[in-house]
Amino acid sequence: MQPDGLRSTRAGWLRWVLLTSALALMTPRVGSAEEPVPVPVQSWEAGAHKSFFIPALEIGGFIFGLNQIDRHFVDAQEYGSDAHTFWKNLTSAAVIDNDPFSVNQLGHPYQGSIYYGFSRSAGLTYWQSLLYTLGGSFLWETYGETTPPSLNDHIASGIAGTFVGEALFRMASLLLEGSDPPGFWRELGATVLSPPTGFNRLVFGDRFAAVFPSHNPAMFMCVRLGATLTTHVTNAGLADSVIRQEGNIDFAMTYGFPGQPGYRYTRPFDYFHFEFAAVPNARNVPNAIENVLIV
């Protein structure tokens, strides 16, 4: 048997515990389901998630994969590089090659834009990405091919590649900037414009999800589609060589027109003009691109 005083004391403590527990359950908690804690959005310009290692690995992997495709499906002799050809190219003076226009003036700048896009979409600046593009060009000319390194290829890939790459990166970012978060079609369009940007956003998710800020530039865009039909050729000697049906596609974009209030030209390519023209036809599909201009 317990004394009445002790029993009443315990009953008092029990009522106090139940009361404080009920009050604790009724009090809203910070970070509860009713008031979720906001997740801070990473700013591109803050550079919080940028990486120097990832683009270096991606550029090396891209060059290795391209070399393997070329040596097995294009030309085993020209692309069958090994340690011997690598050392020979590493110690040889650069030459001026005579590759076709489509290779030197279209293929190499676009290949350089891939190197550039990997680094730019990983949060690096234009100048940092330029160094990665020059490094990718050097690696391809010494390892990717068995022929001596080409000086004009270094210019086309390492320098012109940044021009193409930055223009495509800006256009892709502008498309992604149109909604938050970007939908499927915007992501797909950005990937078509700048494949490395789409690749990094898909593979690394939130790390590279921040969108490069355009700062609202004034723009002009023009798309033209057309066709040509030749029905009669007066010179009989040219009749068989004339292409009678052709299409034509023209796209032009001016990014950063002067005069936009509050817009400042502080970053490379805050202003540029891009033009693309193609004349597709059934006889000459691989060489359908007629003009690519970036100024």
VEXDREN-2710 file (C-alpha; in Angstrom, 1 decimal):
% VEXDREN-2710
k/r/px/py/pz
1/MET/0.0/0.0/0.0
2/GLN/1.3/3.5/-0.9
3/PRO/0.6/6.5/1.2
4/ASP/-2.1/8.9/0.0
5/GLY/0.4/11.8/-0.3
6/LEU/2.7/9.8/-2.6
7/ARG/-0.2/8.6/-4.7
8/SER/-1.6/12.1/-5.2
9/THR/2.0/13.4/-6.0
10/ARG/2.4/10.8/-8.8
11/ALA/-1.1/11.6/-10.2
12/GLY/-0.1/15.3/-10.3
13/TRP/3.1/14.5/-12.2
14/LEU/1.2/12.3/-14.6
15/ARG/-1.3/15.0/-15.4
16/TRP/1.6/17.5/-16.0
17/VAL/3.4/15.2/-18.4
18/LEU/0.2/14.5/-20.4
19/LEU/-0.6/18.3/-20.6
20/THR/2.9/19.2/-21.8
21/SER/2.9/16.4/-24.3
22/ALA/-0.4/17.5/-25.8
23/LEU/0.9/21.1/-26.0
24/ALA/4.0/19.9/-27.8
25/LEU/2.0/18.0/-30.3
26/MET/-0.3/20.9/-31.0
27/THR/2.6/23.4/-31.6
28/PRO/3.7/23.7/-35.3
29/ARG/7.2/22.6/-36.0
30/VAL/9.7/24.4/-38.2
31/GLY/10.1/22.6/-41.4
32/SER/6.9/20.6/-41.1
33/ALA/4.8/19.5/-44.0
34/GLU/2.6/22.6/-43.7
35/GLU/5.7/25.0/-44.0
36/PRO/8.4/23.3/-46.1
37/VAL/11.8/24.7/-45.9
38/PRO/12.6/26.4/-49.3
39/VAL/15.6/24.9/-51.2
40/PRO/18.0/27.6/-52.4
41/VAL/18.3/27.7/-56.2
42/GLN/21.9/27.6/-57.4
43/SER/22.8/30.6/-59.6
44/TRP/24.9/30.0/-62.7
45/GLU/27.1/33.0/-62.1
46/ALA/27.8/31.9/-58.5
47/GLY/29.7/28.9/-59.9
48/ALA/28.8/26.8/-56.9
49/HIS/28.7/23.5/-58.9
50/LYS/31.2/24.1/-61.6
51/SER/33.7/21.4/-62.4
52/PHE/37.2/21.4/-63.9
53/PHE/37.6/17.6/-63.8
54/ILE/34.4/16.5/-65.5
55/PRO/34.8/18.3/-68.8
56/ALA/38.4/17.1/-69.1
57/LEU/37.2/13.5/-68.7
58/GLU/34.4/14.1/-71.1
59/ILE/36.6/15.6/-73.8
60/GLY/39.1/12.7/-73.5
61/GLY/36.3/10.2/-73.7
62/PHE/34.8/11.9/-76.7
63/ILE/38.1/11.9/-78.6
64/PHE/38.7/8.3/-77.8
65/GLY/35.3/7.3/-78.9
66/LEU/35.5/9.3/-82.1
67/ASN/38.9/7.8/-82.9
68/GLN/37.5/4.3/-82.4
69/ILE/34.6/5.0/-84.8
70/ASP/36.8/6.5/-87.4
71/ARG/39.4/3.7/-87.4
72/HIS/36.8/1.0/-87.6
73/PHE/34.3/2.6/-90.0
74/VAL/36.1/5.3/-91.9
75/ASP/39.9/4.8/-92.5
76/ALA/41.9/2.4/-90.4
77/GLN/45.2/3.8/-91.7
78/GLU/44.6/7.4/-91.0
79/TYR/43.0/6.9/-87.6
80/GLY/44.8/3.8/-86.5
81/SER/46.9/5.7/-83.9
82/ASP/49.1/4.0/-81.3
83/ALA/51.9/5.0/-79.0
84/HIS/54.4/5.3/-81.9
85/THR/52.2/7.7/-83.9
86/PHE/51.4/9.7/-80.8
87/TRP/55.0/10.3/-80.0
88/LYS/55.8/11.1/-83.6
89/ASN/53.0/13.7/-83.8
90/LEU/54.1/15.0/-80.4
91/THR/57.6/15.7/-81.6
92/SER/56.7/16.8/-85.2
93/ALA/56.2/20.4/-86.4
94/ALA/52.7/21.4/-87.4
95/VAL/51.9/21.5/-91.1
96/ILE/49.2/23.1/-93.3
97/ASP/46.8/20.4/-94.6
98/ASN/44.7/20.4/-97.8
99/ASP/41.6/18.7/-96.5
100/PRO/38.3/19.6/-98.2
101/PHE/36.4/22.7/-97.3
102/SER/33.7/20.8/-95.6
103/VAL/36.2/19.2/-93.3
104/ASN/38.4/22.2/-92.4
105/GLN/35.7/24.9/-92.3
106/LEU/32.7/23.0/-91.1
107/GLY/33.7/19.7/-89.5
108/HIS/36.6/20.9/-87.3
109/PRO/34.8/24.0/-86.0
110/TYR/31.8/21.9/-85.0
111/GLN/34.1/19.3/-83.4
112/GLY/35.8/22.1/-81.4
113/SER/32.3/23.3/-80.3
114/ILE/31.8/19.9/-78.7
115/TYR/35.0/20.3/-76.6
116/TYR/33.9/23.8/-75.7
117/GLY/30.3/22.8/-74.9
118/PHE/31.4/20.2/-72.4
119/SER/33.4/22.7/-70.4
120/ARG/31.0/25.6/-70.8
121/SER/27.9/23.6/-69.6
122/ALA/30.0/22.4/-66.6
123/GLY/29.9/26.0/-65.3
124/LEU/33.2/27.3/-66.7
125/THR/33.7/30.8/-68.2
126/TYR/34.4/31.5/-71.9
127/TRP/38.1/31.9/-71.3
128/GLN/38.4/28.7/-69.2
129/SER/36.4/26.8/-71.8
130/LEU/38.7/28.2/-74.5
131/LEU/41.7/26.5/-72.8
132/TYR/39.8/23.2/-72.7
133/THR/39.0/23.5/-76.4
134/LEU/42.6/24.2/-77.3
135/GLY/43.6/21.1/-75.2
136/GLY/41.0/19.0/-77.0
137/SER/42.3/20.1/-80.4
138/PHE/45.9/19.3/-79.3
139/LEU/44.9/15.8/-78.1
140/TRP/43.0/15.0/-81.3
141/GLU/45.9/16.2/-83.6
142/THR/48.5/14.2/-81.7
143/TYR/46.5/11.1/-80.7
144/GLY/43.3/11.0/-82.8
145/GLU/45.1/10.9/-86.2
146/THR/48.2/9.3/-87.6
147/THR/48.9/12.3/-89.9
148/PRO/51.1/15.2/-88.7
149/PRO/49.4/17.8/-86.6
150/SER/47.8/20.6/-88.7
151/LEU/48.1/24.2/-87.8
152/ASN/45.0/25.2/-89.6
153/ASP/43.1/22.5/-87.8
154/HIS/44.2/23.9/-84.5
155/ILE/42.8/27.3/-85.5
156/ALA/39.5/25.8/-86.8
157/SER/38.9/23.5/-83.8
158/GLY/40.6/25.4/-81.0
159/ILE/39.5/29.0/-81.8
160/ALA/36.7/28.8/-84.3
161/GLY/35.2/26.0/-82.3
162/THR/34.7/28.4/-79.4
163/PHE/32.8/30.8/-81.7
164/VAL/30.5/28.1/-82.8
165/GLY/30.3/26.6/-79.3
166/GLU/29.4/29.8/-77.5
167/ALA/26.8/30.8/-80.1
168/LEU/25.1/27.4/-79.8
169/PHE/25.4/27.4/-76.0
170/ARG/23.8/30.8/-75.8
171/MET/20.9/29.8/-78.1
172/ALA/20.4/26.6/-76.1
173/SER/20.4/28.5/-72.8
174/LEU/18.0/31.1/-74.1
175/LEU/15.6/28.2/-74.9
176/LEU/16.0/26.7/-71.5
177/GLU/15.5/30.1/-69.9
178/GLY/12.0/30.4/-71.2
179/SER/10.4/28.3/-68.4
180/ASP/11.1/27.1/-64.9
181/PRO/11.7/24.2/-65.0
182/PRO/12.2/23.7/-68.7
183/GLY/9.8/21.1/-70.2
184/PHE/10.7/18.1/-72.4
185/TRP/10.6/20.0/-75.7
186/ARG/12.8/22.8/-74.5
187/GLU/15.3/20.3/-73.1
188/LEU/15.2/18.4/-76.4
189/GLY/15.6/21.6/-78.5
190/ALA/18.6/22.7/-76.3
191/THR/20.2/19.3/-76.8
192/VAL/19.9/19.6/-80.6
193/LEU/21.5/23.0/-80.5
194/SER/24.2/22.1/-78.0
195/PRO/24.6/18.4/-77.5
196/PRO/27.2/18.7/-74.6
197/THR/24.8/21.0/-72.7
198/GLY/22.0/18.4/-73.0
199/PHE/24.3/15.6/-72.1
200/ASN/25.5/17.3/-68.9
201/ARG/22.0/18.3/-67.8
202/LEU/20.8/14.7/-68.4
203/VAL/23.7/12.9/-66.7
204/PHE/24.5/15.2/-63.8
205/GLY/21.0/16.5/-63.1
206/ASP/20.8/19.2/-60.5
207/ARG/24.5/19.8/-60.5
208/PHE/24.5/21.5/-63.9
209/ALA/20.8/22.4/-63.9
210/ALA/21.3/26.1/-63.5
211/VAL/20.6/28.0/-66.7
212/PHE/23.1/30.6/-68.0
213/PRO/21.5/34.1/-67.7
214/SER/21.0/36.0/-70.9
215/HIS/20.2/39.3/-69.2
216/ASN/17.4/39.8/-71.6
217/PRO/19.1/40.8/-74.9
218/ALA/17.3/42.4/-77.8
219/MET/17.1/39.8/-80.6
220/PHE/16.1/39.3/-84.2
221/MET/15.4/35.9/-85.8
222/CYS/14.5/34.9/-89.3
223/VAL/13.7/31.5/-90.8
224/ARG/13.1/31.0/-94.5
225/LEU/12.2/27.8/-96.4
226/GLY/12.0/27.5/-100.1
227/ALA/12.4/25.2/-103.2
228/THR/13.8/25.5/-106.7
229/LEU/12.5/23.6/-109.8
230/THR/14.5/23.8/-113.0
231/THR/12.4/22.7/-116.0
232/HIS/14.5/23.7/-119.0
233/VAL/18.3/24.1/-119.6
234/THR/19.3/25.8/-122.8
235/ASN/22.9/24.4/-122.8
236/ALA/22.6/20.8/-123.8
237/GLY/26.0/20.0/-122.4
238/LEU/24.9/21.0/-118.9
239/ALA/21.5/19.3/-119.0
240/ASP/22.6/16.1/-117.3
241/SER/24.7/17.9/-114.6
242/VAL/22.1/20.4/-113.5
243/ILE/20.2/19.6/-110.3
244/ARG/16.6/20.2/-111.2
245/GLN/15.0/20.0/-107.7
246/GLU/16.5/21.7/-104.7
247/GLY/15.3/23.0/-101.4
248/ASN/16.8/25.9/-99.4
249/ILE/16.8/26.6/-95.7
250/ASP/18.1/29.9/-94.2
251/PHE/18.2/30.8/-90.5
252/ALA/19.6/34.1/-89.1
253/MET/19.7/35.4/-85.5
254/THR/21.2/38.6/-84.1
255/TYR/21.7/38.3/-80.3
256/GLY/22.2/41.5/-78.2
257/PHE/21.1/44.3/-80.5
258/PRO/22.4/47.7/-79.2
259/GLY/19.9/49.9/-77.5
260/GLN/18.3/47.5/-75.1
261/PRO/17.8/49.4/-71.8
262/GLY/19.9/47.9/-69.0
263/TYR/21.7/45.5/-71.2
264/ARG/25.5/45.6/-70.9
265/TYR/28.2/44.1/-73.1
266/THR/30.5/42.8/-70.4
267/ARG/30.9/39.1/-71.4
268/PRO/32.3/37.6/-74.6
269/PHE/29.5/37.1/-77.1
270/ASP/27.0/39.4/-75.4
271/TYR/26.5/40.4/-79.0
272/PHE/26.8/38.0/-82.0
273/HIS/25.2/37.4/-85.4
274/PHE/24.6/33.8/-86.5
275/GLU/23.6/32.6/-90.0
276/PHE/23.1/29.2/-91.4
277/ALA/22.1/28.2/-95.0
278/ALA/21.6/24.8/-96.5
279/VAL/20.6/23.6/-100.0
280/PRO/19.5/20.0/-99.6
281/ASN/19.0/17.8/-102.7
282/ALA/18.9/14.1/-103.4
283/ARG/22.2/14.1/-105.3
284/ASN/24.4/15.9/-102.9
285/VAL/23.1/15.3/-99.4
286/PRO/26.4/15.2/-97.5
287/ASN/27.4/18.6/-98.7
288/ALA/24.0/20.3/-98.3
289/ILE/25.4/23.0/-95.9
290/GLU/26.2/26.0/-97.9
291/ASN/27.1/28.6/-95.3
292/VAL/27.7/29.1/-91.6
293/LEU/28.6/32.5/-90.4
294/ILE/29.2/33.8/-86.8
295/VAL/30.4/37.4/-86.2
END
